[in-house]
């Protein structure tokens, strides 16, 4: 369920609405990280555990 989630964009996203990802966290346990495409916010989205989200961010930041 995504009702009541507060979706945020990266501060690196511009205001022109290009290809952006938005994320939201469930406020209670078990915590889940939700990721969606800002262009199509009503379509299905990804749900990750906090551990998977941290690994994704680490991988995305790795310059290799």
PDB file of N, H, CA, C and O in Angstrom:
ATOM      1  N   UNK A   1       0.843  -1.173   0.000  1.00  0.00           N
ATOM      2  CA  UNK A   1       0.000   0.000   0.000  1.00  0.00           C
ATOM      3  C   UNK A   1       0.890   1.239   0.000  1.00  0.00           C
ATOM      4  O   UNK A   1       1.844   1.316   0.775  1.00  0.00           O
ATOM      5  N   UNK A   2       0.588   2.205  -0.860  1.00  0.00           N
ATOM      6  H   UNK A   2      -0.186   2.142  -1.489  1.00  0.00           H
ATOM      7  CA  UNK A   2       1.407   3.405  -0.947  1.00  0.00           C
ATOM      8  C   UNK A   2       0.672   4.644  -0.441  1.00  0.00           C
ATOM      9  O   UNK A   2       1.234   5.740  -0.444  1.00  0.00           O
ATOM     10  N   UNK A   3      -0.537   4.486  -0.020  1.00  0.00           N
ATOM     11  H   UNK A   3      -0.993   3.596  -0.018  1.00  0.00           H
ATOM     12  CA  UNK A   3      -1.280   5.627   0.512  1.00  0.00           C
ATOM     13  C   UNK A   3      -0.596   6.108   1.791  1.00  0.00           C
ATOM     14  O   UNK A   3      -0.222   5.302   2.643  1.00  0.00           O
ATOM     15  N   UNK A   4      -0.438   7.410   1.919  1.00  0.00           N
ATOM     16  H   UNK A   4      -0.743   8.065   1.227  1.00  0.00           H
ATOM     17  CA  UNK A   4       0.162   7.960   3.120  1.00  0.00           C
ATOM     18  C   UNK A   4       1.679   8.055   3.080  1.00  0.00           C
ATOM     19  O   UNK A   4       2.288   8.544   4.031  1.00  0.00           O
ATOM     20  N   UNK A   5       2.301   7.599   2.000  1.00  0.00           N
ATOM     21  H   UNK A   5       1.807   7.202   1.227  1.00  0.00           H
ATOM     22  CA  UNK A   5       3.752   7.719   1.888  1.00  0.00           C
ATOM     23  C   UNK A   5       4.125   9.125   1.454  1.00  0.00           C
ATOM     24  O   UNK A   5       3.399   9.769   0.697  1.00  0.00           O
ATOM     25  N   UNK A   6       5.258   9.588   1.937  1.00  0.00           N
ATOM     26  H   UNK A   6       5.848   9.064   2.552  1.00  0.00           H
ATOM     27  CA  UNK A   6       5.785  10.883   1.524  1.00  0.00           C
ATOM     28  C   UNK A   6       6.914  10.621   0.541  1.00  0.00           C
ATOM     29  O   UNK A   6       7.982  10.149   0.931  1.00  0.00           O
ATOM     30  N   UNK A   7       6.687  10.923  -0.725  1.00  0.00           N
ATOM     31  H   UNK A   7       5.819  11.306  -1.042  1.00  0.00           H
ATOM     32  CA  UNK A   7       7.661  10.679  -1.778  1.00  0.00           C
ATOM     33  C   UNK A   7       8.610  11.864  -1.890  1.00  0.00           C
ATOM     34  O   UNK A   7       8.186  13.018  -1.829  1.00  0.00           O
ATOM     35  N   UNK A   8       9.907  11.571  -2.056  1.00  0.00           N
ATOM     36  H   UNK A   8      10.252  10.633  -2.106  1.00  0.00           H
ATOM     37  CA  UNK A   8      10.904  12.624  -2.213  1.00  0.00           C
ATOM     38  C   UNK A   8      11.785  12.322  -3.420  1.00  0.00           C
ATOM     39  O   UNK A   8      11.968  11.167  -3.803  1.00  0.00           O
ATOM     40  N   UNK A   9      12.325  13.386  -4.012  1.00  0.00           N
ATOM     41  H   UNK A   9      12.176  14.325  -3.702  1.00  0.00           H
ATOM     42  CA  UNK A   9      13.274  13.266  -5.112  1.00  0.00           C
ATOM     43  C   UNK A   9      14.643  13.678  -4.607  1.00  0.00           C
ATOM     44  O   UNK A   9      14.762  14.381  -3.603  1.00  0.00           O
ATOM     45  N   UNK A  10      15.650  13.244  -5.294  1.00  0.00           N
ATOM     46  H   UNK A  10      15.553  12.672  -6.109  1.00  0.00           H
ATOM     47  CA  UNK A  10      17.011  13.651  -4.978  1.00  0.00           C
ATOM     48  C   UNK A  10      17.149  15.156  -5.161  1.00  0.00           C
ATOM     49  O   UNK A  10      16.491  15.750  -6.015  1.00  0.00           O
ATOM     50  N   UNK A  11      17.999  15.758  -4.360  1.00  0.00           N
ATOM     51  H   UNK A  11      18.533  15.275  -3.666  1.00  0.00           H
ATOM     52  CA  UNK A  11      18.276  17.188  -4.526  1.00  0.00           C
ATOM     53  C   UNK A  11      18.992  17.449  -5.838  1.00  0.00           C
ATOM     54  O   UNK A  11      19.073  18.597  -6.275  1.00  0.00           O
ATOM     55  N   UNK A  12      19.515  16.406  -6.478  1.00  0.00           N
ATOM     56  H   UNK A  12      19.449  15.474  -6.123  1.00  0.00           H
ATOM     57  CA  UNK A  12      20.181  16.539  -7.770  1.00  0.00           C
ATOM     58  C   UNK A  12      19.183  16.584  -8.930  1.00  0.00           C
ATOM     59  O   UNK A  12      19.564  16.914 -10.052  1.00  0.00           O
ATOM     60  N   UNK A  13      17.916  16.258  -8.678  1.00  0.00           N
ATOM     61  H   UNK A  13      17.606  15.989  -7.766  1.00  0.00           H
ATOM     62  CA  UNK A  13      16.897  16.293  -9.721  1.00  0.00           C
ATOM     63  C   UNK A  13      16.534  17.734 -10.022  1.00  0.00           C
ATOM     64  O   UNK A  13      16.420  18.556  -9.112  1.00  0.00           O
ATOM     65  N   UNK A  14      16.353  18.039 -11.295  1.00  0.00           N
ATOM     66  H   UNK A  14      16.446  17.371 -12.034  1.00  0.00           H
ATOM     67  CA  UNK A  14      15.960  19.403 -11.630  1.00  0.00           C
ATOM     68  C   UNK A  14      14.440  19.535 -11.594  1.00  0.00           C
ATOM     69  O   UNK A  14      13.731  18.541 -11.439  1.00  0.00           O
ATOM     70  N   UNK A  15      13.955  20.730 -11.734  1.00  0.00           N
ATOM     71  H   UNK A  15      14.531  21.538 -11.859  1.00  0.00           H
ATOM     72  CA  UNK A  15      12.518  20.974 -11.641  1.00  0.00           C
ATOM     73  C   UNK A  15      11.801  20.795 -12.970  1.00  0.00           C
ATOM     74  O   UNK A  15      10.602  21.057 -13.060  1.00  0.00           O
ATOM     75  N   UNK A  16      12.509  20.355 -14.001  1.00  0.00           N
ATOM     76  H   UNK A  16      13.483  20.142 -13.928  1.00  0.00           H
ATOM     77  CA  UNK A  16      11.892  20.210 -15.301  1.00  0.00           C
ATOM     78  C   UNK A  16      11.189  18.862 -15.473  1.00  0.00           C
ATOM     79  O   UNK A  16      10.591  18.615 -16.520  1.00  0.00           O
ATOM     80  N   UNK A  17      11.248  18.003 -14.486  1.00  0.00           N
ATOM     81  H   UNK A  17      11.733  18.204 -13.635  1.00  0.00           H
ATOM     82  CA  UNK A  17      10.500  16.760 -14.511  1.00  0.00           C
ATOM     83  C   UNK A  17      11.060  15.679 -15.406  1.00  0.00           C
ATOM     84  O   UNK A  17      10.307  14.834 -15.891  1.00  0.00           O
ATOM     85  N   UNK A  18      12.347  15.681 -15.637  1.00  0.00           N
ATOM     86  H   UNK A  18      12.958  16.368 -15.244  1.00  0.00           H
ATOM     87  CA  UNK A  18      12.967  14.666 -16.476  1.00  0.00           C
ATOM     88  C   UNK A  18      12.886  13.288 -15.861  1.00  0.00           C
ATOM     89  O   UNK A  18      11.962  12.997 -15.102  1.00  0.00           O
ATOM     90  N   UNK A  19      13.834  12.448 -16.178  1.00  0.00           N
ATOM     91  H   UNK A  19      14.585  12.685 -16.794  1.00  0.00           H
ATOM     92  CA  UNK A  19      13.856  11.070 -15.680  1.00  0.00           C
ATOM     93  C   UNK A  19      14.350  11.057 -14.235  1.00  0.00           C
ATOM     94  O   UNK A  19      15.556  11.071 -13.987  1.00  0.00           O
ATOM     95  N   UNK A  20      13.438  11.033 -13.308  1.00  0.00           N
ATOM     96  H   UNK A  20      12.459  11.022 -13.510  1.00  0.00           H
ATOM     97  CA  UNK A  20      13.789  11.065 -11.880  1.00  0.00           C
ATOM     98  C   UNK A  20      13.202   9.857 -11.159  1.00  0.00           C
ATOM     99  O   UNK A  20      12.137   9.350 -11.512  1.00  0.00           O
ATOM    100  N   UNK A  21      13.914   9.425 -10.160  1.00  0.00           N
ATOM    101  H   UNK A  21      14.778   9.837  -9.873  1.00  0.00           H
ATOM    102  CA  UNK A  21      13.384   8.426  -9.252  1.00  0.00           C
ATOM    103  C   UNK A  21      12.916   9.141  -7.996  1.00  0.00           C
ATOM    104  O   UNK A  21      13.506  10.134  -7.570  1.00  0.00           O
ATOM    105  N   UNK A  22      11.859   8.625  -7.418  1.00  0.00           N
ATOM    106  H   UNK A  22      11.379   7.818  -7.763  1.00  0.00           H
ATOM    107  CA  UNK A  22      11.386   9.119  -6.136  1.00  0.00           C
ATOM    108  C   UNK A  22      11.437   7.962  -5.158  1.00  0.00           C
ATOM    109  O   UNK A  22      11.279   6.805  -5.548  1.00  0.00           O
ATOM    110  N   UNK A  23      11.656   8.271  -3.893  1.00  0.00           N
ATOM    111  H   UNK A  23      11.784   9.211  -3.577  1.00  0.00           H
ATOM    112  CA  UNK A  23      11.668   7.232  -2.875  1.00  0.00           C
ATOM    113  C   UNK A  23      10.820   7.660  -1.695  1.00  0.00           C
ATOM    114  O   UNK A  23      10.614   8.846  -1.436  1.00  0.00           O
ATOM    115  N   UNK A  24      10.337   6.646  -0.988  1.00  0.00           N
ATOM    116  H   UNK A  24      10.505   5.683  -1.199  1.00  0.00           H
ATOM    117  CA  UNK A  24       9.558   6.867   0.230  1.00  0.00           C
ATOM    118  C   UNK A  24       9.847   5.715   1.178  1.00  0.00           C
ATOM    119  O   UNK A  24      10.182   4.609   0.752  1.00  0.00           O
ATOM    120  N   UNK A  25       9.713   5.990   2.473  1.00  0.00           N
ATOM    121  H   UNK A  25       9.442   6.888   2.819  1.00  0.00           H
ATOM    122  CA  UNK A  25       9.901   4.948   3.489  1.00  0.00           C
ATOM    123  C   UNK A  25       8.605   4.745   4.240  1.00  0.00           C
ATOM    124  O   UNK A  25       7.884   5.699   4.533  1.00  0.00           O
ATOM    125  N   UNK A  26       8.317   3.497   4.549  1.00  0.00           N
ATOM    126  H   UNK A  26       8.902   2.722   4.311  1.00  0.00           H
ATOM    127  CA  UNK A  26       7.162   3.251   5.403  1.00  0.00           C
ATOM    128  C   UNK A  26       7.535   3.744   6.794  1.00  0.00           C
ATOM    129  O   UNK A  26       8.678   3.580   7.220  1.00  0.00           O
ATOM    130  N   UNK A  27       6.596   4.340   7.502  1.00  0.00           N
ATOM    131  H   UNK A  27       5.668   4.473   7.156  1.00  0.00           H
ATOM    132  CA  UNK A  27       6.911   4.936   8.797  1.00  0.00           C
ATOM    133  C   UNK A  27       7.015   3.943   9.952  1.00  0.00           C
ATOM    134  O   UNK A  27       7.437   4.319  11.046  1.00  0.00           O
ATOM    135  N   UNK A  28       6.650   2.713   9.737  1.00  0.00           N
ATOM    136  H   UNK A  28       6.308   2.407   8.848  1.00  0.00           H
ATOM    137  CA  UNK A  28       6.655   1.757  10.860  1.00  0.00           C
ATOM    138  C   UNK A  28       7.379   0.474  10.466  1.00  0.00           C
ATOM    139  O   UNK A  28       7.685   0.255   9.294  1.00  0.00           O
ATOM    140  N   UNK A  29       7.638  -0.341  11.425  1.00  0.00           N
ATOM    141  H   UNK A  29       7.390  -0.164  12.377  1.00  0.00           H
ATOM    142  CA  UNK A  29       8.317  -1.609  11.219  1.00  0.00           C
ATOM    143  C   UNK A  29       7.312  -2.618  10.678  1.00  0.00           C
ATOM    144  O   UNK A  29       6.172  -2.608  11.142  1.00  0.00           O
ATOM    145  N   UNK A  30       7.647  -3.480   9.741  1.00  0.00           N
ATOM    146  H   UNK A  30       8.573  -3.489   9.363  1.00  0.00           H
ATOM    147  CA  UNK A  30       8.953  -3.539   9.097  1.00  0.00           C
ATOM    148  C   UNK A  30       9.106  -2.402   8.092  1.00  0.00           C
ATOM    149  O   UNK A  30       8.211  -2.138   7.290  1.00  0.00           O
ATOM    150  N   UNK A  31      10.225  -1.755   8.149  1.00  0.00           N
ATOM    151  H   UNK A  31      10.952  -1.970   8.801  1.00  0.00           H
ATOM    152  CA  UNK A  31      10.479  -0.633   7.238  1.00  0.00           C
ATOM    153  C   UNK A  31      10.702  -1.157   5.822  1.00  0.00           C
ATOM    154  O   UNK A  31      11.339  -2.189   5.612  1.00  0.00           O
ATOM    155  N   UNK A  32      10.166  -0.426   4.873  1.00  0.00           N
ATOM    156  H   UNK A  32       9.649   0.412   5.043  1.00  0.00           H
ATOM    157  CA  UNK A  32      10.317  -0.762   3.466  1.00  0.00           C
ATOM    158  C   UNK A  32      10.645   0.523   2.719  1.00  0.00           C
ATOM    159  O   UNK A  32      10.077   1.578   3.002  1.00  0.00           O
ATOM    160  N   UNK A  33      11.567   0.428   1.763  1.00  0.00           N
ATOM    161  H   UNK A  33      12.028  -0.429   1.533  1.00  0.00           H
ATOM    162  CA  UNK A  33      11.907   1.549   0.907  1.00  0.00           C
ATOM    163  C   UNK A  33      11.158   1.347  -0.413  1.00  0.00           C
ATOM    164  O   UNK A  33      11.275   0.299  -1.047  1.00  0.00           O
ATOM    165  N   UNK A  34      10.403   2.339  -0.812  1.00  0.00           N
ATOM    166  H   UNK A  34      10.308   3.191  -0.297  1.00  0.00           H
ATOM    167  CA  UNK A  34       9.644   2.296  -2.061  1.00  0.00           C
ATOM    168  C   UNK A  34      10.345   3.190  -3.069  1.00  0.00           C
ATOM    169  O   UNK A  34      10.778   4.289  -2.723  1.00  0.00           O
ATOM    170  N   UNK A  35      10.462   2.734  -4.318  1.00  0.00           N
ATOM    171  H   UNK A  35      10.110   1.841  -4.599  1.00  0.00           H
ATOM    172  CA  UNK A  35      11.113   3.499  -5.380  1.00  0.00           C
ATOM    173  C   UNK A  35      10.175   3.502  -6.583  1.00  0.00           C
ATOM    174  O   UNK A  35       9.654   2.460  -6.980  1.00  0.00           O
ATOM    175  N   UNK A  36       9.966   4.697  -7.162  1.00  0.00           N
ATOM    176  H   UNK A  36      10.390   5.543  -6.839  1.00  0.00           H
ATOM    177  CA  UNK A  36       9.090   4.797  -8.332  1.00  0.00           C
ATOM    178  C   UNK A  36       9.654   5.799  -9.337  1.00  0.00           C
ATOM    179  O   UNK A  36      10.525   6.607  -9.014  1.00  0.00           O
ATOM    180  N   UNK A  37       9.142   5.725 -10.548  1.00  0.00           N
ATOM    181  H   UNK A  37       8.435   5.069 -10.811  1.00  0.00           H
ATOM    182  CA  UNK A  37       9.487   6.659 -11.610  1.00  0.00           C
ATOM    183  C   UNK A  37       8.592   7.883 -11.465  1.00  0.00           C
ATOM    184  O   UNK A  37       7.368   7.759 -11.432  1.00  0.00           O
ATOM    185  N   UNK A  38       9.194   9.058 -11.380  1.00  0.00           N
ATOM    186  H   UNK A  38      10.188   9.159 -11.407  1.00  0.00           H
ATOM    187  CA  UNK A  38       8.401  10.273 -11.168  1.00  0.00           C
ATOM    188  C   UNK A  38       7.469  10.590 -12.334  1.00  0.00           C
ATOM    189  O   UNK A  38       6.469  11.285 -12.156  1.00  0.00           O
ATOM    190  N   UNK A  39       7.789  10.085 -13.528  1.00  0.00           N
ATOM    191  H   UNK A  39       8.602   9.521 -13.673  1.00  0.00           H
ATOM    192  CA  UNK A  39       6.940  10.342 -14.690  1.00  0.00           C
ATOM    193  C   UNK A  39       5.662   9.508 -14.667  1.00  0.00           C
ATOM    194  O   UNK A  39       4.655   9.895 -15.260  1.00  0.00           O
ATOM    195  N   UNK A  40       5.700   8.376 -13.991  1.00  0.00           N
ATOM    196  H   UNK A  40       6.518   8.061 -13.509  1.00  0.00           H
ATOM    197  CA  UNK A  40       4.541   7.482 -13.946  1.00  0.00           C
ATOM    198  C   UNK A  40       4.291   7.029 -12.504  1.00  0.00           C
ATOM    199  O   UNK A  40       4.476   5.855 -12.184  1.00  0.00           O
ATOM    200  N   UNK A  41       3.878   7.942 -11.647  1.00  0.00           N
ATOM    201  H   UNK A  41       3.728   8.896 -11.907  1.00  0.00           H
ATOM    202  CA  UNK A  41       3.766   7.628 -10.217  1.00  0.00           C
ATOM    203  C   UNK A  41       2.663   6.639  -9.838  1.00  0.00           C
ATOM    204  O   UNK A  41       2.667   6.114  -8.725  1.00  0.00           O
ATOM    205  N   UNK A  42       1.720   6.377 -10.745  1.00  0.00           N
ATOM    206  H   UNK A  42       1.717   6.803 -11.650  1.00  0.00           H
ATOM    207  CA  UNK A  42       0.632   5.454 -10.400  1.00  0.00           C
ATOM    208  C   UNK A  42       0.892   4.027 -10.859  1.00  0.00           C
ATOM    209  O   UNK A  42       0.090   3.136 -10.578  1.00  0.00           O
ATOM    210  N   UNK A  43       2.000   3.793 -11.563  1.00  0.00           N
ATOM    211  H   UNK A  43       2.651   4.517 -11.792  1.00  0.00           H
ATOM    212  CA  UNK A  43       2.326   2.440 -12.004  1.00  0.00           C
ATOM    213  C   UNK A  43       3.029   1.688 -10.870  1.00  0.00           C
ATOM    214  O   UNK A  43       3.450   2.312  -9.896  1.00  0.00           O
ATOM    215  N   UNK A  44       3.162   0.374 -10.975  1.00  0.00           N
ATOM    216  H   UNK A  44       2.820  -0.132 -11.766  1.00  0.00           H
ATOM    217  CA  UNK A  44       3.849  -0.386  -9.933  1.00  0.00           C
ATOM    218  C   UNK A  44       5.264   0.145  -9.676  1.00  0.00           C
ATOM    219  O   UNK A  44       5.893   0.733 -10.555  1.00  0.00           O
ATOM    220  N   UNK A  45       5.737  -0.075  -8.467  1.00  0.00           N
ATOM    221  H   UNK A  45       5.226  -0.553  -7.752  1.00  0.00           H
ATOM    222  CA  UNK A  45       7.059   0.402  -8.087  1.00  0.00           C
ATOM    223  C   UNK A  45       7.806  -0.683  -7.320  1.00  0.00           C
ATOM    224  O   UNK A  45       7.239  -1.714  -6.958  1.00  0.00           O
ATOM    225  N   UNK A  46       9.078  -0.430  -7.082  1.00  0.00           N
ATOM    226  H   UNK A  46       9.538   0.407  -7.376  1.00  0.00           H
ATOM    227  CA  UNK A  46       9.915  -1.383  -6.351  1.00  0.00           C
ATOM    228  C   UNK A  46       9.765  -1.188  -4.854  1.00  0.00           C
ATOM    229  O   UNK A  46       9.546  -0.075  -4.377  1.00  0.00           O
ATOM    230  N   UNK A  47       9.883  -2.279  -4.125  1.00  0.00           N
ATOM    231  H   UNK A  47      10.061  -3.184  -4.513  1.00  0.00           H
ATOM    232  CA  UNK A  47       9.915  -2.232  -2.668  1.00  0.00           C
ATOM    233  C   UNK A  47      11.155  -2.978  -2.219  1.00  0.00           C
ATOM    234  O   UNK A  47      11.359  -4.134  -2.589  1.00  0.00           O
ATOM    235  N   UNK A  48      11.983  -2.321  -1.423  1.00  0.00           N
ATOM    236  H   UNK A  48      11.818  -1.382  -1.122  1.00  0.00           H
ATOM    237  CA  UNK A  48      13.241  -2.907  -0.967  1.00  0.00           C
ATOM    238  C   UNK A  48      13.342  -2.869   0.550  1.00  0.00           C
ATOM    239  O   UNK A  48      12.726  -2.034   1.212  1.00  0.00           O
ATOM    240  N   UNK A  49      14.125  -3.786   1.080  1.00  0.00           N
ATOM    241  H   UNK A  49      14.625  -4.465   0.542  1.00  0.00           H
ATOM    242  CA  UNK A  49      14.459  -3.720   2.495  1.00  0.00           C
ATOM    243  C   UNK A  49      15.487  -2.601   2.674  1.00  0.00           C
ATOM    244  O   UNK A  49      16.162  -2.235   1.712  1.00  0.00           O
ATOM    245  N   UNK A  50      15.619  -2.057   3.869  1.00  0.00           N
ATOM    246  H   UNK A  50      15.070  -2.355   4.651  1.00  0.00           H
ATOM    247  CA  UNK A  50      16.656  -1.046   4.090  1.00  0.00           C
ATOM    248  C   UNK A  50      18.058  -1.548   3.743  1.00  0.00           C
ATOM    249  O   UNK A  50      18.884  -0.776   3.255  1.00  0.00           O
ATOM    250  N   UNK A  51      18.336  -2.815   3.985  1.00  0.00           N
ATOM    251  H   UNK A  51      17.665  -3.443   4.381  1.00  0.00           H
ATOM    252  CA  UNK A  51      19.647  -3.387   3.651  1.00  0.00           C
ATOM    253  C   UNK A  51      19.874  -3.382   2.151  1.00  0.00           C
ATOM    254  O   UNK A  51      20.952  -3.005   1.691  1.00  0.00           O
ATOM    255  N   UNK A  52      18.869  -3.796   1.375  1.00  0.00           N
ATOM    256  H   UNK A  52      17.993  -4.102   1.749  1.00  0.00           H
ATOM    257  CA  UNK A  52      18.996  -3.802  -0.086  1.00  0.00           C
ATOM    258  C   UNK A  52      19.154  -2.377  -0.615  1.00  0.00           C
ATOM    259  O   UNK A  52      19.927  -2.151  -1.546  1.00  0.00           O
ATOM    260  N   UNK A  53      18.432  -1.412  -0.037  1.00  0.00           N
ATOM    261  H   UNK A  53      17.804  -1.596   0.719  1.00  0.00           H
ATOM    262  CA  UNK A  53      18.536  -0.021  -0.450  1.00  0.00           C
ATOM    263  C   UNK A  53      19.952   0.517  -0.202  1.00  0.00           C
ATOM    264  O   UNK A  53      20.519   1.201  -1.054  1.00  0.00           O
ATOM    265  N   UNK A  54      20.512   0.206   0.960  1.00  0.00           N
ATOM    266  H   UNK A  54      20.052  -0.350   1.652  1.00  0.00           H
ATOM    267  CA  UNK A  54      21.873   0.632   1.284  1.00  0.00           C
ATOM    268  C   UNK A  54      22.874   0.031   0.306  1.00  0.00           C
ATOM    269  O   UNK A  54      23.784   0.723  -0.151  1.00  0.00           O
ATOM    270  N   UNK A  55      22.718  -1.237  -0.016  1.00  0.00           N
ATOM    271  H   UNK A  55      21.979  -1.799   0.355  1.00  0.00           H
ATOM    272  CA  UNK A  55      23.611  -1.885  -0.991  1.00  0.00           C
ATOM    273  C   UNK A  55      23.470  -1.243  -2.372  1.00  0.00           C
ATOM    274  O   UNK A  55      24.467  -1.038  -3.065  1.00  0.00           O
ATOM    275  N   UNK A  56      22.245  -0.927  -2.770  1.00  0.00           N
ATOM    276  H   UNK A  56      21.435  -1.094  -2.207  1.00  0.00           H
ATOM    277  CA  UNK A  56      22.018  -0.267  -4.049  1.00  0.00           C
ATOM    278  C   UNK A  56      22.725   1.090  -4.090  1.00  0.00           C
ATOM    279  O   UNK A  56      23.406   1.407  -5.066  1.00  0.00           O
ATOM    280  N   UNK A  57      22.565   1.882  -3.043  1.00  0.00           N
ATOM    281  H   UNK A  57      22.012   1.625  -2.251  1.00  0.00           H
ATOM    282  CA  UNK A  57      23.203   3.197  -3.003  1.00  0.00           C
ATOM    283  C   UNK A  57      24.730   3.076  -3.040  1.00  0.00           C
ATOM    284  O   UNK A  57      25.402   3.853  -3.719  1.00  0.00           O
ATOM    285  N   UNK A  58      25.267   2.105  -2.312  1.00  0.00           N
ATOM    286  H   UNK A  58      24.721   1.474  -1.761  1.00  0.00           H
ATOM    287  CA  UNK A  58      26.726   1.892  -2.303  1.00  0.00           C
ATOM    288  C   UNK A  58      27.208   1.499  -3.691  1.00  0.00           C
ATOM    289  O   UNK A  58      28.245   1.978  -4.151  1.00  0.00           O
ATOM    290  N   UNK A  59      26.473   0.646  -4.344  1.00  0.00           N
ATOM    291  H   UNK A  59      25.631   0.257  -3.970  1.00  0.00           H
ATOM    292  CA  UNK A  59      26.834   0.206  -5.690  1.00  0.00           C
ATOM    293  C   UNK A  59      26.747   1.357  -6.679  1.00  0.00           C
ATOM    294  O   UNK A  59      27.617   1.496  -7.539  1.00  0.00           O
ATOM    295  N   UNK A  60      25.715   2.183  -6.574  1.00  0.00           N
ATOM    296  H   UNK A  60      25.008   2.070  -5.875  1.00  0.00           H
ATOM    297  CA  UNK A  60      25.543   3.310  -7.488  1.00  0.00           C
ATOM    298  C   UNK A  60      26.641   4.358  -7.297  1.00  0.00           C
ATOM    299  O   UNK A  60      27.005   5.053  -8.246  1.00  0.00           O
ATOM    300  N   UNK A  61      27.163   4.474  -6.086  1.00  0.00           N
ATOM    301  H   UNK A  61      26.867   3.909  -5.316  1.00  0.00           H
ATOM    302  CA  UNK A  61      28.204   5.460  -5.802  1.00  0.00           C
ATOM    303  C   UNK A  61      29.606   4.960  -6.099  1.00  0.00           C
ATOM    304  O   UNK A  61      30.553   5.747  -6.115  1.00  0.00           O
ATOM    305  N   UNK A  62      29.755   3.657  -6.336  1.00  0.00           N
ATOM    306  H   UNK A  62      28.986   3.018  -6.324  1.00  0.00           H
ATOM    307  CA  UNK A  62      31.064   3.071  -6.594  1.00  0.00           C
ATOM    308  C   UNK A  62      31.567   3.502  -7.977  1.00  0.00           C
ATOM    309  O   UNK A  62      30.897   3.237  -8.976  1.00  0.00           O
ATOM    310  N   UNK A  63      32.726   4.158  -8.058  1.00  0.00           N
ATOM    311  H   UNK A  63      33.270   4.374  -7.246  1.00  0.00           H
ATOM    312  CA  UNK A  63      33.218   4.670  -9.347  1.00  0.00           C
ATOM    313  C   UNK A  63      33.740   3.604 -10.309  1.00  0.00           C
ATOM    314  O   UNK A  63      34.115   3.930 -11.436  1.00  0.00           O
ATOM    315  N   UNK A  64      33.771   2.355  -9.893  1.00  0.00           N
ATOM    316  H   UNK A  64      33.466   2.091  -8.978  1.00  0.00           H
ATOM    317  CA  UNK A  64      34.299   1.320 -10.783  1.00  0.00           C
ATOM    318  C   UNK A  64      33.501   1.183 -11.975  1.00  0.00           C
ATOM    319  O   UNK A  64      33.808   0.354 -12.832  1.00  0.00           O
TER     320      UNK A  64
END
